[in-house]
Amino acid sequence: MTYTRLASAAFFVAPALALAACDSTAENQTEDVAEAIDESYEAEADMVEAVEEGGPNEEVAEQQADVIRAEGEQIKDDLEDAADELDATPQ
C-alpha cells in the first residue's frame, strides 16, 4: 500500500472509528467509508489494467490489479469488523 493511500484512508477512517463507539449510526458511517475506500482501490486496479490492456505488460498489470483489489477488500473487511466490535461494546 502506498503512503498516499494509507494517509488518505486514515484521514477518512479515524473520525469514523472514533464515532463508532457511540451508536449504530456511526457503525453505518464507518461501513460507508470502508466501502468508499474499497471502491477507490477497485478504480485504481481498473486503471492499472486499462493502461496496459493489449500491451506486452498486460498480464503483469492484471496481477498488480488483483493485489490492489485484495488490499482494498482487506481494508474494508477490517474496518467493518472494527465497527461491528465497537458497536457491540456496551456503553
Order of alpha helices (4+ residues) and beta strands (2+ residues): alpha-alpha-alpha
